[in-house]
Structure formats: structure tokens, C-alpha cells
Amino acid sequence: FLSGRTALVTGATSGIGLAIAEALGAAGARVAINGLGSAEQIEAAKQRVGAAGAAEVPYFDADLSDPAAVESMMAKVQAWSPPDVLVNCAGVQHTAPIGEMPAATWDRIVAINLSAAFHTMRLALPGMVERGFGRVVNIASVHGLVASVQKSPYVASKFGLVGLSKVAALEAAAAGSRQSGGVTVNCVCPGWVETPLIEPQISARARAAGGDREAGVRELLREKQPSLRMSLPADIAATVVFLCRPEAHNLTGAAIPVDGGWTAQ
Ligand code: NAD
């Protein structure tokens, strides 16, 4: 159902973003990817998204912590194709109590997790509104809905992303029609997902459990995620693909938890 459409996925060189790019490719989209990584990692990501079914997988380089870099990336993306689907998935984490959180870390996390999504949206959304079709999916987190200790910039940035997405959803709500598909803006809010992002947190718990990684994972889940199961990146990608479907034209301004019951408590 996405054939003839184009997508841009940020943070698609690893983890959830890579799985989303693959799933959108499998649904028929041509998928532009962004993200940091070695030349080998970027090439491997392109191969995987192509193998999943994307007819074209251009890579757009940009360190999203720099607004000027986001702007020049978006100019290149628009020259390739104005994206019909925009997924802001790039994100970073650092855990420390607020008094020990370096000010530069705050700035960097807010820049990547929140401001970069503002910049891609301000440059891509007007075109979607004009064409009457668009899907913006921002990968927030349960930490866009509830807090945890030691994550001040992460939680602040993800709450901000949820709010930003609601504003954009309202502004785009009346664009297009049932026939054109409309323009929606939503957040997906994962709980624990098995990716490199959470590895430092798993390692810290594993160390406390005498080096047993599985025990570290169990401990993380026991604290917050009632299903006691990690999500896989592909599980999160499936929700993103659903949001891109024509039938999801009236699903907008939502922050959808995929969290094993974390935020139901
Ligand atoms: P990951 O570390 O595997 O991937 C992060 C991606 O962001 C990578 O492609 C990386 O290159 C990119 N990135 C980081 N800094 C960047 C920068 N300055 N410029 C451009 N790209 C940059 O992590 P992940 O777990 O796949 O995380 C993806 C998103 O999902 C993040 O926004 C994260 O906050 C969110 N999330 C993850 C979990 C989880 O448990 N893993 C839970 C909730 C939300």
C-alpha cells in the first residue's frame, strides 16, 4: 500500500529505525535513511532495507544535533523526493541524577531527540498538507508519558516530542480527504526494546547480578514492564506501518504505548 510513496527515516542505521525502514520498504515505499555509523554499517543498513523490498534506498548524512545540518539534509531529501512518510527515530540516552547531568549532555539530548524532529517536521509537513497525504511518526517512548529517575533530558525531550506531535497533528488535521489519505502525526511510545541504546542499562544490571546478562534483562523488565518481555525492533515497526495505512487517516495526535503494560499501571 506504500508503492509510489517515499519515506524518510532518521536514525535508521541501527535498532528500531532500521527495522522501521525495512518494514516501510516491504510495504512498497522507496526509503531514504539517515543515521550515524561507519561506512560498513551504513552500507549494511542500505542492503537490508533494499533486501526488504525498497526499490531505492538513498542515504542522507547529517548529525541531527546540528540544526544547520538537518536543514541541509532536508534540502537534499526534498530534491530527491518530498517525503510522504517521515519517521523521526534518531535518539540518544544518558543516565545520571539531575545534579550530575552535564549541561552539554542536556543540550545534546534535547537537540537530537526533540529539536531535530521539529526541524524535519517544519520542513516536510507543509508539503504533505499541500499534497493532502502524509504520515509523520515520531518515536517517543514510555518516557514521553511517565518519568523514571536519572533520565532528565531524555524524559523532558520525549514529553516535548509528544506535545510537539499533538500541535502538528491539529495543524494538519483538516488537510486532504479520505481519498487522498489525509495527513496524520502520531507518536509511538515503546517500553523496553532490545537495541544497542539500552545495552549500558542492561550491563549495569548485569554487573549487579554478578555478570549475568539475562538476569540484568529480567531485572529491568521486572521493575517496569509487566509483560516481562522485551519488544523487538520489528514489533515497533509493525505499529508504524499500521499508522501509515489508508485506514489510519483518522488516527492522529495520539501517543501509542507499545510497552507491555508499563503505562497502564
Ligand atoms: P539505537 O542506538 O539502536 O539507534 C539510534 C539511532 O539514532 C542510530 O541510527 C544512530 O546513528 C542515530 N543517531 C544518534 N545520534 C544521532 C545524530 N546526532 N544524528 C543522526 N543520527 C543519530 O537506538 P534505538 O533503541 O533503536 O532507538 C531509536 C529510538 O527509539 C530513539 O529515539 C529512542 O529514544 C527510542 N526508544 C528506544 C527504546 C529502547 O528500549 N530501545 C525505548 C523507547 C524509545
Residues whose N, C-alpha, C, O or C-beta is under 5 A from the ligand:
A	BS01	NAD	G11 A12 T13 S14 G15 I16 G17 N34 G35 L36 G37 A62 D63 L64 S65 C89 A90 G91 V92 I112 I139 A140 S141 V142 P190 G191 W192 V193 T195 P196 L197 I198
